[in-house]
Amino acid sequence: MDFDGDGCDDILTGSYWPGHLYFFRGTGDGKFEKGRILEDAKGEKLHAGGTWKSEREYDSESLASVPFAIDFDGDGDLDLLVGNINGRVILIPNEGSAKKPAFDREKRRALEAGGKELKVAGDSGPVVADWDQDGVPDLVVGAGDGAVHFFRNAGTKKEPRYAEGVLLLPASKQSYSKPVPNGGAPESPGTRTKVCVADWDGDGRLDLLVGDLWYEKAPDRKLTEAQAKRLADLRKKEEDLSAEAERIEEKLGEEEAKKDKRLKEIYQELGRIFAERSKLESHPTARGSVWLCLRKKGR
């Protein structure tokens, strides 16, 4: 993707916290310059959320950013579509030019589909491609639960209007709590899917390359009787504290709960329990794969 219009392919990527977008300029010889954080039209570091009040009072719309550059409105320059941890896709328009972009974060907006907010099950990863090959670019979105969704563009190239989503890949059955056996491999994609659309086999139909996250179970640890009892006690205490925290949050609401002294104490204690429990447990190892999903004939 030639982001700066100099004829060389570049790399654009996001980040988890605070969700800044990074640009790696291609030098035309297969190499790239050191990455830099993109800035908006005001010279501020660019992300898809609003201005943060503090590290504790952040805008989650900016987190786990996944950018895709596309001329969304057909005016000849690249705009940004940014997926986020909430499962939305945020449009940040380019008010500048192809070679001198000026991204206006004040004009950002969440995309809609089927007449309502477009939202998948967290960690959205948008890609624009003409999936149904009708000459108008559509939207394909990976999701935190491992699903991949297709949103047909019922509008035009200059004024996209997305229909309700259609499932291309179902949600994954894998999770941190359901890891693949030690030494094994998954039989289907995991979670947090990120998608590339391409005609992989040259048959004229677009296929999917799907990156994912999955977990491999660690070998069981051998604990003494005392260690096993302590681990069971920690798990029970963690369960009880988590239930208490949930009751407090439901009673007070999100804003008031942030100020509650008892809730802060609970979260501090949960942190200590987690640290001690982690030393006694075997933890799954995070893995990642890229899956090739070929398009079936007639679809």
C-alpha positions in Angstrom: 0.0 0.0 0.0 1.5 3.3 -1.1 0.4 5.6 1.7 2.4 8.7 0.9 2.0 8.6 -2.9 5.7 8.3 -3.8 5.3 5.1 -5.8 6.7 2.8 -3.1 4.8 0.3 -0.9 4.6 1.3 2.8 3.4 -0.3 6.0 0.6 1.0 8.2 -0.1 -0.6 11.5 -1.9 0.0 14.8 -1.2 -0.7 18.4 -3.0 -1.8 21.6 -2.3 1.1 24.0 -3.0 3.9 23.5 -3.9 2.9 20.0 -1.6 5.2 18.0 -1.2 4.5 14.3 2.3 3.8 12.9 3.7 4.5 9.4 6.7 2.7 8.1 7.8 4.4 4.8 9.0 2.1 2.1 12.3 3.0 0.4 11.6 1.0 -2.8 14.2 -1.7 -2.2 12.2 -3.9 0.0 13.3 -2.0 3.1 11.4 0.4 5.3 12.3 3.5 7.4 11.9 3.5 11.1 8.3 3.8 12.1 6.7 7.0 13.2 3.4 7.8 14.8 0.9 9.5 12.5 -0.4 12.9 13.4 -3.7 14.5 12.8 -4.4 17.9 11.2 -3.6 19.6 14.5 -0.2 17.9 14.9 -1.5 15.6 17.7 -0.8 11.9 17.8 -3.5 10.1 15.8 -5.8 7.5 17.2 -9.5 6.6 16.6 -10.8 7.8 20.0 -11.5 11.1 21.7 -9.0 13.0 23.9 -8.1 11.1 27.0 -8.6 12.8 30.4 -5.9 10.6 32.0 -4.4 7.1 31.8 -7.3 6.0 34.0 -9.9 7.9 32.2 -9.2 6.8 28.6 -11.4 6.5 25.5 -11.6 2.8 24.7 -12.5 3.6 21.1 -8.7 4.2 20.5 -7.5 0.8 21.9 -6.3 -2.2 19.9 -6.3 -0.1 16.7 -6.2 -1.9 13.3 -6.0 0.6 10.4 -6.8 0.2 6.7 -6.1 3.0 4.3 -8.6 3.5 1.5 -10.0 6.3 -0.6 -13.4 6.0 1.2 -15.1 9.0 -0.4 -13.6 8.8 -3.9 -11.8 12.2 -3.7 -8.4 10.9 -4.7 -6.7 10.7 -1.3 -6.5 7.9 1.3 -8.8 8.0 4.3 -8.5 5.7 7.3 -10.7 3.0 8.6 -9.7 1.9 12.1 -10.9 -1.2 13.9 -10.8 -1.1 17.7 -11.3 -3.2 20.9 -15.0 -2.4 21.0 -15.6 -4.1 17.7 -16.4 -0.9 15.8 -14.9 0.5 12.6 -14.1 4.2 12.8 -13.7 6.4 9.7 -11.1 9.2 10.0 -11.4 11.3 6.8 -8.4 12.9 5.0 -9.0 16.6 4.6 -5.7 17.1 2.9 -4.3 15.5 -0.3 -2.8 12.2 -1.4 0.8 13.3 -0.7 0.0 15.7 2.2 -2.7 14.0 4.3 -4.5 15.9 7.0 -6.6 13.5 9.1 -9.4 15.3 10.9 -10.1 13.3 14.1 -12.9 15.8 15.0 -14.8 14.4 12.0 -14.3 10.8 12.8 -17.4 8.6 12.9 -18.3 4.9 13.5 -19.5 3.1 10.4 -23.1 1.7 10.1 -24.4 -1.4 8.5 -28.0 -2.3 7.9 -29.2 1.0 9.3 -27.5 0.6 12.7 -24.0 0.8 14.2 -21.6 -1.7 12.7 -20.2 -3.7 15.5 -18.6 -7.2 15.8 -17.5 -9.1 18.9 -14.5 -7.0 19.8 -11.1 -6.4 18.2 -12.3 -5.6 14.8 -10.0 -5.7 11.8 -11.4 -4.0 8.7 -10.4 -4.7 5.1 -12.0 -3.1 2.0 -12.4 -5.5 -1.0 -15.0 -6.1 -3.7 -16.0 -9.4 -2.2 -19.1 -10.0 -4.3 -17.3 -8.6 -7.4 -20.0 -6.2 -8.5 -17.6 -3.4 -9.1 -18.2 -1.6 -5.8 -15.8 -2.1 -2.8 -17.3 -3.9 0.2 -16.1 -4.4 3.8 -14.7 -7.5 5.4 -14.1 -7.5 9.1 -12.4 -9.9 11.4 -13.5 -10.1 15.1 -12.3 -10.9 18.6 -14.3 -14.1 18.8 -12.7 -15.4 15.6 -15.5 -14.7 13.2 -15.1 -13.0 9.8 -18.0 -10.8 8.6 -18.9 -9.5 5.1 -20.7 -6.2 4.8 -21.9 -5.6 1.2 -21.7 -2.1 -0.1 -25.2 -1.3 -1.3 -24.1 2.3 -2.1 -21.4 3.6 -4.4 -17.7 4.0 -4.5 -18.0 7.6 -3.4 -20.8 7.1 -0.9 -20.6 3.6 0.6 -23.7 2.2 2.4 -23.2 -1.1 4.0 -25.9 -3.8 4.3 -26.3 -6.0 7.4 -23.3 -8.3 8.0 -23.1 -11.9 6.6 -20.9 -14.5 8.4 -18.0 -15.8 6.3 -16.3 -17.7 9.1 -18.0 -18.6 12.4 -16.8 -17.7 15.8 -13.9 -19.9 17.1 -14.4 -22.6 19.7 -10.9 -22.0 21.0 -10.0 -19.7 23.9 -7.5 -19.3 26.7 -9.6 -21.6 28.9 -9.9 -24.1 26.1 -6.4 -24.5 24.8 -5.1 -27.0 22.2 -3.5 -30.0 23.8 0.2 -29.7 24.4 2.2 -30.5 21.2 -1.0 -30.3 19.2 -2.4 -27.8 16.6 -5.8 -26.3 16.1 -8.2 -27.6 13.4 -9.7 -24.2 12.6 -8.9 -20.5 13.1 -8.7 -19.1 16.7 -9.7 -15.7 18.0 -8.8 -12.1 17.1 -8.9 -12.7 13.4 -7.2 -10.3 11.0 -8.0 -10.7 7.3 -6.3 -10.3 3.9 -8.5 -10.7 0.8 -6.8 -12.0 -2.4 -7.4 -14.4 -5.3 -4.9 -16.9 -3.9 -5.4 -19.7 -6.4 -6.0 -17.5 -9.5 -9.5 -18.8 -10.2 -11.1 -15.4 -10.4 -12.7 -15.6 -7.0 -11.5 -13.8 -3.9 -10.2 -15.9 -1.0 -9.3 -15.2 2.6 -6.0 -15.3 4.4 -6.8 -15.2 8.1 -4.4 -14.5 10.9 -5.4 -15.6 14.4 -4.6 -16.1 18.1 -4.8 -19.6 19.7 -3.3 -21.2 22.8 -1.4 -24.4 23.4 -1.8 -26.1 26.8 1.3 -26.2 28.9 2.5 -29.5 30.5 0.9 -30.0 33.9 3.0 -28.9 36.9 3.6 -31.2 39.8 2.5 -29.6 43.0 2.9 -30.7 46.6 -0.2 -31.3 48.6 0.3 -28.0 50.4 0.7 -26.1 47.0 -2.4 -27.8 45.6 -4.4 -26.8 48.6 -3.1 -23.2 48.4 -4.0 -23.0 44.7 -7.6 -24.2 45.4 -7.9 -21.6 48.2 -6.7 -18.8 45.9 -9.1 -19.8 43.2 -12.0 -19.8 45.6 -11.1 -16.4 47.0 -10.7 -15.0 43.5 -14.1 -16.2 42.5 -15.7 -14.7 45.6 -14.0 -11.3 45.2 -14.9 -11.2 41.5 -18.5 -11.8 42.3 -18.5 -9.1 45.0 -16.9 -6.6 42.5 -19.6 -7.4 39.9 -22.3 -6.7 42.5 -20.8 -3.4 43.4 -20.4 -2.3 39.7 -24.0 -3.3 39.0 -25.3 -1.4 42.0 -23.3 1.8 41.5 -22.9 2.1 37.8 -19.7 2.6 35.8 -18.8 6.1 36.9 -19.6 5.8 40.6 -17.9 2.4 40.8 -14.6 4.1 39.8 -14.7 6.1 43.0 -15.7 3.2 45.3 -13.1 2.4 48.0 -14.1 -1.2 48.5 -13.9 -1.9 44.8 -10.4 -0.5 44.6 -9.4 -2.8 47.5 -10.9 -5.8 45.7 -9.0 -5.1 42.5 -5.7 -4.7 44.5 -6.4 -8.0 46.2 -7.2 -9.7 43.0 -3.9 -8.5 41.6 -2.1 -10.1 44.5 -4.0 -13.3 44.1 -3.3 -13.5 40.4 0.5 -13.0 41.0 0.6 -15.8 43.6 -1.7 -18.1 41.6 0.4 -17.6 38.5 3.4 -19.2 40.2 1.5 -22.3 40.9 -0.3 -22.8 37.6 0.6 -24.0 34.2 -0.3 -21.3 31.7 -1.2 -21.9 28.0 1.3 -20.5 25.5 -0.1 -18.0 23.0 0.4 -19.0 19.3 -0.6 -17.6 16.0 -1.3 -19.0 12.6 -2.3 -17.9 9.1 -5.1 -19.8 7.5 -5.9 -20.1 3.9 -9.7 -20.2 3.3 -10.4 -20.8 -0.4 -13.7 -19.6 -1.9 -16.1 -22.3 -2.9 -17.4 -22.4 -6.4 -20.6 -20.5 -7.0 -20.1 -18.3 -3.9 
